[in-house]
Amino acid sequence: MGTTNNIKLQLLSETIANVVDLDVEIIDCQLRRLAATGTMERNIGTVMGSGWLNKKVLDTGKNVVVTRPGNDLVCEGCQMKNHCIYQVGMLVPIFLDAQTVGVINLVGFSNKQCRTFKAKQETYQKFLSILGNLIMIDILSIAEPFKVERVVAGIIENIQKGLITIEDEGRISYISDRAKAIMGKHKLFQDMNIYGDPTQHIIRRKKSEDLIGSSSALDLVKYQIMKLANQDTSVMIQGESGTGKELVARIIHDQGKRRQYPFVDINCAALPDNLVESELFGYIDGAYTGARKGGSVGKIEYANKGTLFLDEIGDMPLSVQAKLLRVLEEREIYRIGSNKPVSVDMRIIAATNKNLTEIVQKGQFRQDLYYRINVATIILPRLSERKEDIPELVRYYIKHFSALSGKKELIVDKKLMEVFINYDWKGNIRELRNVIEYCMIFTKADTIKTDSLPQWFKEVFKEQECLNECKDNAERQVLLEAYKKYGSDKAQMARALNIGLTTLYRKLNKYRIDSAVITNDTKT
């Protein structure tokens, strides 16, 4: 959900920027940029170094307007006061339950933007205030996704008429109490083939079928998920970027006994040093200068009774590893500024694209933490290791993007499907998905062909073909020399090449190496 709403916020920011001719930033309560336009776009996902004015808005819940950066009263105390890059700015809070959960900023860098801003300042202020209410759910789904369902339900239940929401695939995603009463009275649940409590359809839980493919490598992963889902065993998921580590973690949680409780993910590689403790453990009111009024609950505490997903754990700083180990062993945390322990009970699922054993040996990862979290291991195969799943994945994403765009489902040219199967896919499923999305946008006919491919893909594939051709030529030459030396003694030839007899026969057949070839080569 988080990724989808990040995209929505970015599109919204770009639309606003085009309409008002000013740049836009959307900030969460941790001073993290969720969306931005113009020169600030490159900083999306980062935490503001100073964020002086944004902190003021988060702390006070009041609008801030700056027309003379460095000279306005609100700029007093800002370390960038004499080096401000903005010419004008308006910051408006985003509220949830009387708490500030984010900030929308309109900023200007040029004289033209400055004139536009001053002429329409009042209009902009009203516009942003309304907009803040509209995007509150999107902000929350990124910063604290486990709160979204409660908030949405609260909004829906205030509607007097019965309300049902249905997902694209036809599953009921929400039924208000009023709707349940009406449908129950008229026995409509039976007519809709819904038996038992319809609220079981509130969440579309992930399942093994969401892992697309039927290769033996993927079947092993599905089997491991099935065995581990209902256990409380700590799980380590290993795999390259783009192989679906987070999806596997979600499936384990959604199919396990803790599925009614939160799934909280922490990107260990993105934990800012100055916010690590407050992000993980939370803090009490007045714990430090700049702390939010009323304090804040940390992500570990949010995961209580549910699942804590530690993504890219191999990148976690050693100092944080020690604190995490203590939490896992003692099952309690202390919020910053408090001496009162808070009990936590959660399942741990970790993921990494690194070889943790090597990192432990280098002293970059604690051995005791490694053994604490690595009880059961699931290794996700690279896409190039399960090439037989590629046609099914291609068809799946074509159907997916067709449904999103309303465009007719396209077919893939046989030659292009061969290209997809032979391609190395270093970015794994994520790379395949991006290529299919591109083709769906730019293909004009009913069939996706090689001319629909993005230019970068064509260039990489051409380089890969050249490399593969060189490798094949070298391998063929080695096999030819071995064939000349050992003749019909295939067993001895296989031992000399250090490969299995079955592999040898397959390679000889691939390069069509037989006595006729040897004779011709000798004559040449």
C-alpha positions in Angstrom: 0.0 0.0 0.0 2.8 2.4 0.9 4.4 2.3 -2.6 1.1 2.9 -4.3 0.3 5.9 -2.2 3.8 7.4 -2.6 3.1 7.4 -6.3 -0.3 9.0 -5.8 1.1 11.7 -3.6 3.9 12.4 -6.1 1.4 12.7 -9.0 -0.8 15.0 -6.8 2.2 17.2 -6.0 3.1 17.5 -9.7 -0.5 18.4 -10.6 -0.6 21.1 -7.9 2.7 22.5 -9.0 1.6 22.7 -12.6 -1.7 24.5 -11.6 -0.3 27.0 -9.1 3.2 27.5 -10.8 4.9 26.9 -7.4 6.9 23.9 -6.2 5.3 21.4 -3.7 6.6 19.3 -0.9 4.6 16.8 1.3 6.3 16.0 4.6 5.3 13.4 7.2 5.6 13.8 11.0 9.2 12.4 10.9 10.3 15.2 8.5 10.5 12.7 5.7 9.8 14.0 2.2 7.0 11.8 0.8 6.6 13.8 -2.4 8.3 16.8 -4.0 8.6 18.7 -7.3 11.3 20.7 -9.0 14.8 20.7 -7.5 13.5 19.1 -4.3 12.3 16.0 -6.1 15.7 14.4 -5.9 15.4 14.4 -2.1 12.2 12.3 -1.9 12.5 9.7 0.8 15.1 11.6 2.8 14.7 13.2 6.2 15.1 17.0 6.3 18.4 18.0 8.0 17.0 21.1 9.6 13.3 21.4 8.8 12.9 24.4 11.1 9.6 25.7 9.8 8.1 22.2 9.3 8.9 21.4 12.9 7.0 24.6 13.9 4.0 23.5 11.9 4.1 19.9 13.3 4.5 21.2 16.9 1.9 24.0 16.8 -0.5 22.8 14.2 -0.7 26.3 12.7 0.0 27.6 9.2 3.3 29.3 8.5 3.8 31.8 5.7 7.2 33.2 4.7 7.5 36.2 2.3 10.9 37.4 3.5 13.1 34.4 4.2 15.7 35.1 6.9 13.9 38.3 8.0 10.5 37.0 9.0 9.9 36.4 12.7 9.3 32.7 12.2 12.8 32.3 10.8 14.4 33.3 14.1 16.5 30.3 15.4 16.7 28.6 12.0 20.3 27.6 11.3 19.7 28.3 7.6 18.4 31.8 8.3 21.2 33.5 6.4 21.4 30.9 3.6 17.8 30.2 2.8 17.2 29.1 -0.8 13.5 30.0 -0.8 12.0 33.3 -1.8 8.5 32.6 -0.5 6.8 29.7 1.2 3.5 28.5 2.7 3.3 25.5 5.1 -0.1 24.0 6.1 -0.6 21.2 8.6 -2.3 17.9 7.8 -4.4 16.7 10.8 -5.7 13.4 12.1 -7.5 13.1 15.4 -6.4 16.6 16.4 -2.8 15.5 15.8 -0.5 16.8 13.0 0.6 14.0 10.8 2.2 15.9 8.0 2.8 19.2 6.2 2.1 20.5 2.7 4.5 23.1 1.5 4.2 25.6 -1.4 7.5 27.2 -2.2 8.9 29.6 -4.7 12.5 30.1 -5.9 12.1 32.8 -8.6 10.8 36.4 -8.8 7.9 35.2 -11.0 6.9 32.6 -8.4 7.2 35.2 -5.7 4.8 37.6 -7.5 2.3 34.8 -8.2 2.4 33.7 -4.5 1.8 37.2 -3.1 -1.1 37.8 -5.5 -3.0 34.6 -4.6 -1.8 33.9 -1.0 -5.2 33.7 0.6 -6.5 31.4 -2.1 -3.6 29.1 -1.8 -4.1 28.9 2.0 -7.7 27.8 1.7 -6.8 25.4 -1.1 -4.1 23.7 0.9 -6.2 23.4 4.0 -8.9 21.5 2.1 -6.3 19.4 0.3 -4.7 18.4 3.6 -8.0 16.7 4.6 -8.2 14.8 1.3 -4.7 13.3 1.4 -4.6 12.6 5.1 -5.3 8.9 4.5 -2.5 8.7 1.9 0.0 10.3 4.3 -1.0 7.9 7.0 -0.8 4.8 4.8 2.8 5.6 4.1 3.9 6.7 7.5 1.8 4.4 9.7 -0.2 2.0 7.4 -1.6 -0.1 10.2 -3.8 2.9 11.3 -5.4 3.4 7.9 -8.1 0.7 8.2 -9.3 2.1 11.6 -9.5 5.6 10.3 -11.3 4.7 7.0 -13.7 2.6 9.0 -14.4 5.5 11.3 -15.1 7.8 8.4 -17.4 5.2 6.7 -19.4 4.4 9.8 -20.4 8.1 10.1 -22.2 7.8 6.8 -25.9 7.2 7.7 -26.7 5.0 4.6 -25.4 1.5 4.3 -22.1 1.3 2.4 -20.2 -1.5 0.8 -16.8 -1.2 -0.9 -15.8 -3.8 -3.4 -12.3 -4.5 -4.9 -11.6 -4.8 -8.6 -11.6 -8.6 -8.3 -15.1 -8.6 -6.8 -14.1 -9.2 -3.2 -16.0 -7.2 -0.5 -13.4 -5.0 1.1 -15.7 -3.3 3.7 -19.3 -3.4 4.9 -20.6 -0.7 7.2 -22.7 -1.8 10.2 -25.8 -0.1 8.6 -25.3 -2.1 5.4 -24.8 -5.4 7.3 -28.1 -4.7 9.2 -30.0 -4.1 5.9 -28.5 -7.0 4.1 -29.0 -9.3 7.0 -32.7 -8.3 7.3 -33.3 -9.1 3.7 -31.1 -12.2 3.6 -29.0 -10.8 0.8 -25.8 -12.4 2.1 -27.1 -15.8 1.0 -28.0 -14.5 -2.4 -24.4 -13.2 -2.8 -23.0 -16.5 -1.8 -21.4 -15.0 1.4 -21.7 -17.2 4.4 -20.7 -16.5 7.9 -19.5 -13.1 9.0 -19.0 -10.8 6.0 -16.4 -8.8 7.8 -14.0 -11.7 7.0 -13.7 -9.9 3.6 -12.5 -6.6 5.1 -8.9 -7.3 4.2 -7.6 -9.0 1.1 -4.9 -11.1 2.6 -1.8 -12.1 0.7 -1.4 -15.8 -0.1 1.0 -18.2 -1.8 -0.9 -17.9 -5.0 0.2 -14.2 -5.2 3.7 -15.6 -6.0 3.3 -16.0 -9.8 4.9 -19.1 -11.3 5.0 -22.9 -11.0 8.7 -23.7 -11.2 10.2 -26.2 -8.8 12.3 -23.4 -7.2 9.1 -21.3 -6.5 7.2 -24.4 -5.3 9.9 -24.9 -2.7 9.3 -21.3 -1.5 5.6 -21.9 -1.3 6.0 -25.1 0.6 8.3 -23.3 3.2 5.8 -20.5 3.6 3.0 -23.1 4.2 5.1 -24.8 6.9 6.2 -21.6 8.6 3.1 -19.4 8.5 1.4 -20.7 11.6 4.6 -20.9 13.7 6.2 -18.1 15.7 9.6 -19.0 14.4 11.9 -16.1 13.3 12.3 -16.2 9.6 15.2 -14.9 7.4 14.3 -14.2 3.8 17.3 -14.0 1.5 17.2 -12.9 -2.1 18.4 -10.3 -4.6 16.6 -7.0 -4.9 13.3 -7.4 -6.8 12.8 -11.1 -6.0 9.8 -10.4 -3.8 11.1 -10.5 -0.2 8.5 -8.2 1.2 5.7 -10.1 -0.5 6.8 -13.4 1.0 7.0 -11.7 4.4 3.4 -10.4 3.9 2.2 -13.8 2.9 3.7 -15.4 6.0 2.0 -12.8 8.2 -1.3 -12.8 6.5 -1.5 -16.6 6.6 -0.3 -16.9 10.2 -2.0 -16.7 13.5 -1.0 -13.1 14.0 -2.8 -11.9 10.9 -5.4 -9.9 12.9 -2.6 -7.7 14.3 -0.2 -5.2 12.6 2.4 -6.0 10.0 5.1 -3.3 10.6 8.0 -3.0 8.2 11.2 -1.2 9.0 13.7 -0.4 6.2 17.0 -0.9 8.2 19.0 0.7 5.4 17.0 3.9 5.6 17.1 4.5 9.4 18.6 8.0 9.9 21.2 8.1 12.6 19.6 11.0 14.4 16.1 9.4 14.4 16.9 5.7 15.0 15.8 5.5 18.6 12.7 7.6 18.3 11.7 5.8 15.1 12.1 2.3 16.7 11.2 2.9 20.4 9.2 6.1 20.4 9.4 8.9 23.0 7.4 10.6 25.8 6.2 14.1 25.9 9.1 16.5 26.4 11.7 13.8 25.9 13.9 16.2 23.9 13.8 19.5 22.2 11.6 19.4 19.1 9.7 16.3 20.3 6.0 16.2 19.3 3.5 17.2 22.0 2.1 14.1 23.6 5.0 11.9 22.5 5.0 9.2 19.9 4.8 5.4 19.8 7.7 3.6 18.1 7.4 1.1 15.3 8.4 -1.8 17.5 5.6 -1.0 20.0 3.2 -0.7 17.1 4.1 -4.3 16.1 2.9 -5.7 19.4 1.1 -9.0 18.9 1.8 -8.8 15.2 4.8 -9.1 12.9 8.0 -6.9 12.8 9.5 -7.1 9.3 13.2 -6.0 9.3 13.9 -5.3 5.6 17.5 -5.1 4.5 18.7 -6.0 7.9 22.2 -6.5 6.7 22.5 -2.7 6.4 21.5 -2.0 10.0 24.2 -0.1 12.0 26.0 -2.1 14.7 24.8 0.3 17.4 21.2 -0.3 16.5 21.8 -4.1 16.3 22.8 -4.2 20.0 19.6 -2.4 21.0 17.4 -4.6 18.8 19.0 -7.7 20.3 18.1 -6.5 23.8 14.5 -6.0 22.7 14.2 -9.4 21.2 15.7 -11.1 24.2 13.8 -9.2 26.9 10.6 -8.5 24.9 10.3 -5.0 26.3 11.3 -1.5 25.2 11.8 1.9 26.9 10.5 5.0 25.1 13.0 7.8 25.0 12.7 9.9 28.2 10.9 7.1 30.1 12.1 4.6 32.7 8.9 2.5 32.4 9.3 -0.7 30.4 6.6 -1.5 27.7 6.1 -5.2 27.0 6.1 -6.2 23.4 5.3 -9.6 21.8 5.9 -9.9 18.1 7.1 -12.3 15.4 10.3 -11.4 13.7 10.7 -11.7 9.9 14.0 -10.3 8.4 15.1 -9.9 4.8 18.5 -9.2 3.2 20.1 -9.2 -0.2 23.5 -9.7 1.3 25.4 -12.8 2.5 25.0 -12.4 6.3 27.4 -15.2 7.1 30.2 -13.2 5.3 29.1 -10.0 7.0 29.3 -11.7 10.4 32.8 -13.0 9.7 33.9 -9.5 8.8 32.5 -8.2 12.1 29.9 -6.0 10.4 26.9 -7.9 11.9 26.5 -9.2 15.4 26.8 -13.0 15.5 24.4 -13.3 18.5 21.7 -11.3 16.6 22.3 -13.4 13.5 21.5 -16.6 15.3 18.6 -14.9 17.0 16.8 -14.0 13.8 18.0 -16.7 11.5 16.1 -19.7 12.8 14.5 -20.6 9.5 15.7 -19.4 6.1 13.8 -18.9 2.8 16.1 -18.3 -0.2 14.3 -16.7 -3.1 15.6 -17.6 -6.5 16.7 -15.1 -9.1 14.2 -14.7 -12.0 16.9 -16.1 -14.3 16.9 -19.3 -12.2 13.2 -19.9 -12.9 12.9 -18.9 -16.6 10.0 -21.2 -17.0 7.9 -18.8 -14.9 8.6 -15.8 -17.2 5.7 -16.4 -19.7 3.3 -16.7 -16.8 4.7 -13.5 -15.2 4.5 -11.6 -18.5 0.8 -12.6 -18.9 0.1 -11.7 -15.3 1.5 -8.2 -15.6 -0.2 -7.6 -19.0 -3.5 -8.4 -17.4 -2.7 -6.3 -14.3 -1.8 -3.2 -16.3 -4.7 -3.7 -18.7 -7.1 -3.6 -15.7 -5.5 -0.5 -14.3 -5.5 1.4 -17.6 -8.8 0.0 -19.1 -6.7 -0.9 -22.1 -7.4 -4.2 -24.1 -5.1 -7.1 -23.0 -2.3 -7.4 -25.5 -0.4 -10.5 -26.6 3.3 -10.9 -26.8 5.0 -11.7 -30.1 6.7 -15.2 -30.0 10.1 -13.7 -30.9 9.8 -11.2 -28.0 8.8 -13.9 -25.6 12.1 -15.7 -26.5 13.9 -12.4 -25.8 12.3 -12.2 -22.4 13.1 -15.9 -21.6 16.8 -15.5 -22.6 17.3 -12.1 -20.9 19.3 -12.2 -17.6 16.9 -9.9 -15.6 19.4 -8.6 -13.1 16.6 -6.5 -11.6 14.5 -9.6 -11.3 10.7 -9.4 -11.2 10.7 -5.7 -10.6 12.6 -5.1 -13.8 10.3 -7.4 -15.7 7.3 -5.5 -14.3 8.7 -2.2 -15.4 9.4 -3.4 -19.0 5.9 -4.8 -19.4 4.4 -1.5 -18.0 6.4 0.4 -20.6 5.3 -1.9 -23.4 1.7 -1.6 -22.4 1.9 2.2 -22.6 3.7 2.5 -25.9 2.4 -0.4 -27.9 0.0 0.8 -30.6 -1.1 -2.5 -32.1 -2.6 -5.6 -30.4 0.7 -7.4 -30.2 3.8 -6.3 -28.2 6.9 -6.7 -30.4 10.6 -5.9 -30.0 10.1 -2.4 -31.3 7.9 -1.7 -28.3 10.8 -2.3 -25.9 12.4 0.6 -24.0 15.7 1.7 -25.6 17.8 0.9 -22.5 16.5 -2.7 -22.6 17.4 -3.1 -26.2 20.9 -1.9 -25.5 21.4 -4.1 -22.5 20.0 -7.1 -24.3 22.3 -6.6 -27.3 25.3 -6.4 -25.0 24.1 -9.6 -23.2 23.6 -11.4 -26.6 27.2 -10.5 -27.6 28.5 -11.7 -24.2 26.5 -15.0 -24.4 27.8 -15.6 -27.9 31.4 -15.2 -26.8 30.8 -17.5 -23.8 29.1 -20.1 -26.1 32.0 -19.9 -28.6 34.5 -20.4 -25.8 32.5 -23.3 -24.3 32.1 -25.0 -27.7 35.9 -24.8 -28.3 36.6 -26.4 -25.0 34.1 -29.2 -25.7 35.7 -29.7 -29.2 39.1 -30.1 -27.7 37.8 -32.6 -25.1 36.0 -34.6 -27.8 39.2 -34.8 -29.9 41.1 -36.0 -26.9 38.7 -38.5 -25.4 36.6 -39.5 -28.4 33.8 -41.8 -27.5 34.7 -42.1 -23.8 32.0 -39.8 -22.5 32.5 -40.7 -18.9 36.2 -39.8 -18.9 35.4 -36.6 -20.8 32.9 -35.5 -18.2 35.4 -36.2 -15.4 38.0 -34.2 -17.2 35.6 -31.2 -17.6 34.3 -31.6 -14.0 30.7 -31.8 -15.1 28.0 -34.5 -14.9 27.5 -37.0 -17.7 23.9 -35.7 -18.3 25.2 -32.1 -18.5 27.9 -33.2 -21.0 25.4 -34.9 -23.3 23.2 -31.8 -23.1 26.0 -29.5 -24.1 27.2 -31.8 -26.9 23.7 -31.8 -28.2 23.4 -28.0 -27.8 26.5 -27.4 -29.9 25.9 -30.4 -32.2 29.3 -31.8 -31.6 29.7 -35.3 -33.1 32.4 -37.2 -35.0 31.3 -35.5 -38.3 31.9 -32.1 -36.8 35.3 -33.2 -35.5 36.3 -34.5 -38.9 35.3 -31.3 -40.7 37.1 -29.2 -38.1 40.3 -31.2 -38.5 40.2 -30.9 -42.3 39.7 -27.2 -42.0 
